[in-house]
Amino acid sequence: MRRRAKLKLALDLSVGLLIEHTSVQEVAKRVLAGLGSTIEPSDTERTIAARATEMMSDLGITETWYYDCPAFVLLGSRSCLSISGREYQPSDEPVGFTGLVTVDLSPCRDGIWGDCARSFCIEGGRHVAEPSLAEFREGIAAEQRLHAAMTSFVTPRTTFQELFEFSNQMIAAIGFENLDFLGNVGHSIESTRADRRYIEAGNNVQLGDVHLFTFEPHIRKAGGAWGFKHENIFTFDPEGHAFAI
């Protein structure tokens, strides 16, 4: 009976934690869903980051877990740049009439993290959900393929190392490059930055051993000009199938 009670308590805590993370993640998703239509040619990384941060604040999120960087924005010539938020400083390069804007949000509420990124294709000075430029279409499609393949590939017993190898092999196979400065494609969701475990070479921890993990390949077409990112937080259902919260 004691063992059953402990297992039930652990399950209740796990479900409760999942609900809390989902609530914070929903804020990030709502902000990103509404942000694209606000982007104008005169916007910069600085103005977009400030607007996204204000939008999160309006929804009750005023903290970030990622250094002092609640909204990590890269655009134009910097869309392929991969740096840590510790060194990030938003630039004043304007969006212009054609370009790519990637926004990565790291909200936090009472120690509970969210982590979500999207790329916005700009044509004619406005965000377009269905771009006409071939490289934009291919980049968005590549992210969708990678996410779909990842959720089909992983199980709770898949190691971070195995997912690293699978992802990078697929990125290369579809004609893209991994732009991440550490070569990884995601990390565990923790309560402190130092505890994060990365989807990287040599990490033999199983995905099922962490409560939540991100998948966030930062890629460009080989020889291309634009760096795409799409990020969600994932966990497993009772049958062992991965899903985004």
C-alpha positions as CSV (number, residue, x, y, z in Angstrom):
1,M,0.0,0.0,0.0
2,R,2.8,2.4,0.8
3,R,4.4,1.7,-2.6
4,R,1.1,2.4,-4.3
5,A,0.6,5.6,-2.4
6,K,4.1,6.8,-3.4
7,L,3.5,5.9,-7.0
8,K,0.2,7.7,-7.0
9,L,1.8,10.8,-5.4
10,A,4.6,10.7,-8.0
11,L,2.1,10.5,-10.8
12,D,0.0,13.3,-9.4
13,L,3.1,15.5,-9.1
14,S,4.1,14.7,-12.6
15,V,0.7,15.5,-14.0
16,G,0.5,18.7,-12.0
17,L,3.9,19.8,-13.3
18,L,2.9,19.0,-16.8
19,I,-0.2,21.2,-16.5
20,E,1.8,24.1,-15.1
21,H,4.4,23.9,-18.0
22,T,1.6,23.6,-20.5
23,S,0.0,26.8,-19.1
24,V,3.2,28.8,-19.5
25,Q,3.9,27.3,-22.9
26,E,0.4,28.3,-24.0
27,V,1.4,31.9,-23.3
28,A,4.4,31.7,-25.6
29,K,2.3,30.1,-28.3
30,R,-0.4,32.8,-28.1
31,V,2.2,35.5,-28.3
32,L,3.9,33.9,-31.3
33,A,0.5,33.3,-33.0
34,G,-0.3,37.0,-32.7
35,L,3.2,38.5,-33.3
36,G,3.5,37.9,-37.0
37,S,0.8,40.3,-38.1
38,T,2.4,43.1,-36.1
39,I,5.8,42.9,-37.9
40,E,6.5,45.9,-40.2
41,P,9.5,46.7,-42.5
42,S,10.9,49.3,-40.0
43,D,10.9,46.8,-37.1
44,T,14.2,45.6,-35.8
45,E,15.3,42.7,-33.5
46,R,15.1,45.2,-30.7
47,T,11.6,46.4,-31.3
48,I,10.2,42.9,-32.0
49,A,11.8,41.6,-28.8
50,A,10.4,44.4,-26.8
51,R,6.9,43.9,-28.3
52,A,7.0,40.1,-27.7
53,T,8.1,40.7,-24.1
54,E,5.2,43.2,-23.6
55,M,2.7,40.8,-25.1
56,M,3.9,38.1,-22.6
57,S,3.6,40.6,-19.8
58,D,0.0,41.4,-20.8
59,L,-0.7,37.6,-20.5
60,G,0.8,37.5,-17.0
61,I,4.4,36.4,-17.7
62,T,7.0,38.8,-16.6
63,E,10.0,36.5,-15.9
64,T,12.4,34.5,-18.1
65,W,14.6,31.6,-17.3
66,Y,17.0,32.3,-20.2
67,Y,19.5,34.8,-18.8
68,D,18.0,38.2,-19.3
69,C,16.5,37.3,-22.6
70,P,12.8,36.6,-22.6
71,A,12.6,37.1,-26.4
72,F,15.6,36.1,-28.6
73,V,15.0,37.6,-32.0
74,L,17.3,37.1,-35.1
75,L,16.5,38.5,-38.5
76,G,17.9,39.2,-41.9
77,S,21.6,38.8,-42.1
78,R,21.6,37.4,-38.6
79,S,19.0,34.7,-39.1
80,C,21.8,32.1,-39.4
81,L,23.6,33.3,-36.3
82,S,23.8,30.9,-33.4
83,I,24.9,32.4,-30.1
84,S,24.0,31.9,-26.4
85,G,21.5,34.3,-24.9
86,R,24.2,35.2,-22.4
87,E,26.0,37.1,-25.2
88,Y,22.9,38.1,-27.2
89,Q,22.3,41.8,-27.9
90,P,19.4,42.7,-30.3
91,S,20.5,44.5,-33.4
92,D,18.9,47.5,-35.1
93,E,18.9,46.1,-38.6
94,P,15.4,46.6,-40.1
95,V,13.2,43.8,-41.3
96,G,12.8,45.3,-44.7
97,F,10.5,44.0,-47.4
98,T,11.9,40.5,-47.8
99,G,13.5,38.5,-45.0
100,L,13.1,36.0,-42.2
101,V,12.5,36.7,-38.6
102,T,13.0,34.0,-35.9
103,V,11.6,34.6,-32.4
104,D,12.5,32.3,-29.5
105,L,10.5,32.9,-26.3
106,S,11.6,31.7,-22.9
107,P,8.8,32.6,-20.4
108,C,9.0,31.6,-16.8
109,R,6.4,31.7,-14.0
110,D,7.2,30.7,-10.4
111,G,10.1,28.5,-11.7
112,I,8.1,26.8,-14.4
113,W,9.5,27.2,-17.9
114,G,8.1,27.5,-21.4
115,D,10.2,27.4,-24.5
116,C,8.9,28.1,-28.0
117,A,10.2,29.4,-31.3
118,R,8.8,30.2,-34.7
119,S,10.2,31.7,-38.0
120,F,8.2,34.4,-39.8
121,C,8.6,34.8,-43.5
122,I,8.4,38.4,-44.6
123,E,7.4,39.2,-48.2
124,G,6.3,42.6,-49.4
125,G,7.0,43.9,-45.9
126,R,4.5,41.7,-44.2
127,H,4.4,38.3,-42.6
128,V,3.0,35.6,-44.9
129,A,1.8,32.2,-43.7
130,E,2.3,30.7,-47.2
131,P,5.4,32.3,-48.7
132,S,6.0,32.5,-52.5
133,L,9.9,32.4,-52.3
134,A,11.1,28.8,-52.8
135,E,13.8,29.0,-50.1
136,F,11.2,30.2,-47.5
137,R,8.8,27.4,-48.5
138,E,11.5,24.8,-48.4
139,G,12.8,25.9,-45.0
140,I,9.3,25.9,-43.4
141,A,8.6,22.4,-44.9
142,A,12.0,21.1,-43.7
143,E,11.1,22.1,-40.1
144,Q,7.7,20.4,-40.4
145,R,9.4,17.2,-41.8
146,L,11.9,17.1,-39.0
147,H,9.3,17.5,-36.2
148,A,7.1,14.9,-37.7
149,A,10.0,12.4,-38.2
150,M,11.2,13.1,-34.6
151,T,7.8,12.3,-33.0
152,S,7.6,9.1,-35.0
153,F,11.2,8.0,-34.2
154,V,11.4,8.6,-30.4
155,T,10.2,6.5,-27.5
156,P,10.9,7.0,-23.8
157,R,13.9,4.6,-24.3
158,T,15.5,6.7,-27.1
159,T,18.7,8.4,-25.8
160,F,19.6,12.0,-26.4
161,Q,22.6,10.7,-28.4
162,E,20.3,8.6,-30.6
163,L,18.0,11.5,-31.3
164,F,21.1,13.7,-32.0
165,E,22.3,11.3,-34.6
166,F,18.9,10.7,-36.2
167,S,18.2,14.4,-36.5
168,N,21.6,15.4,-37.9
169,Q,21.5,12.6,-40.4
170,M,18.0,13.7,-41.6
171,I,19.0,17.4,-41.7
172,A,21.9,16.5,-44.1
173,A,19.7,14.0,-46.1
174,I,17.2,16.7,-46.9
175,G,19.9,19.1,-48.0
176,F,20.1,21.3,-45.0
177,E,22.7,22.3,-42.4
178,N,22.5,22.4,-38.6
179,L,23.4,25.9,-37.5
180,D,23.4,25.4,-33.7
181,F,26.8,26.6,-32.3
182,L,27.0,23.4,-30.2
183,G,25.5,21.1,-32.8
184,N,22.5,20.1,-30.6
185,V,18.8,20.1,-31.5
186,G,17.2,20.6,-28.1
187,H,17.5,20.1,-24.3
188,S,15.6,18.9,-21.3
189,I,13.3,21.3,-19.4
190,E,14.5,21.8,-15.9
191,S,14.2,24.3,-13.0
192,T,17.8,25.7,-13.4
193,R,19.8,26.4,-16.6
194,A,22.8,24.4,-15.4
195,D,20.7,21.2,-15.1
196,R,19.8,21.2,-18.8
197,R,20.7,18.0,-20.7
198,Y,21.3,18.5,-24.4
199,I,20.3,16.4,-27.4
200,E,24.0,16.1,-28.3
201,A,26.7,13.5,-29.0
202,G,27.7,11.4,-26.0
203,N,24.6,11.9,-24.0
204,N,23.2,8.5,-23.2
205,V,20.4,9.6,-20.9
206,Q,17.0,8.3,-22.1
207,L,14.3,10.8,-23.1
208,G,12.0,9.1,-20.7
209,D,14.3,9.9,-17.8
210,V,13.5,13.6,-18.1
211,H,10.0,15.1,-17.6
212,L,10.1,17.3,-20.7
213,F,12.4,18.1,-23.6
214,T,12.5,20.6,-26.5
215,F,13.1,19.9,-30.1
216,E,14.4,23.0,-31.9
217,P,16.6,22.4,-35.0
218,H,18.1,25.6,-36.3
219,I,18.8,25.0,-39.9
220,R,19.4,26.5,-43.3
221,K,19.4,25.0,-46.8
222,A,23.0,24.1,-47.7
223,G,24.5,27.3,-49.1
224,G,21.4,29.3,-48.3
225,A,20.9,32.7,-46.8
226,W,18.1,32.1,-44.2
227,G,18.2,30.3,-40.8
228,F,14.9,28.6,-39.8
229,K,13.9,27.5,-36.3
230,H,10.7,25.8,-35.0
231,E,10.6,24.7,-31.4
232,N,8.1,23.0,-29.1
233,I,8.3,21.2,-25.8
234,F,7.6,17.5,-25.8
235,T,6.7,14.6,-23.5
236,F,5.3,11.1,-23.8
237,D,1.7,9.8,-23.3
238,P,1.1,6.6,-21.3
239,E,1.5,4.6,-24.5
240,G,5.0,6.1,-25.1
241,H,4.1,8.4,-28.0
242,A,5.7,11.8,-28.1
243,F,3.5,14.9,-28.3
244,A,4.0,18.6,-28.0
245,I,2.5,20.4,-25.0
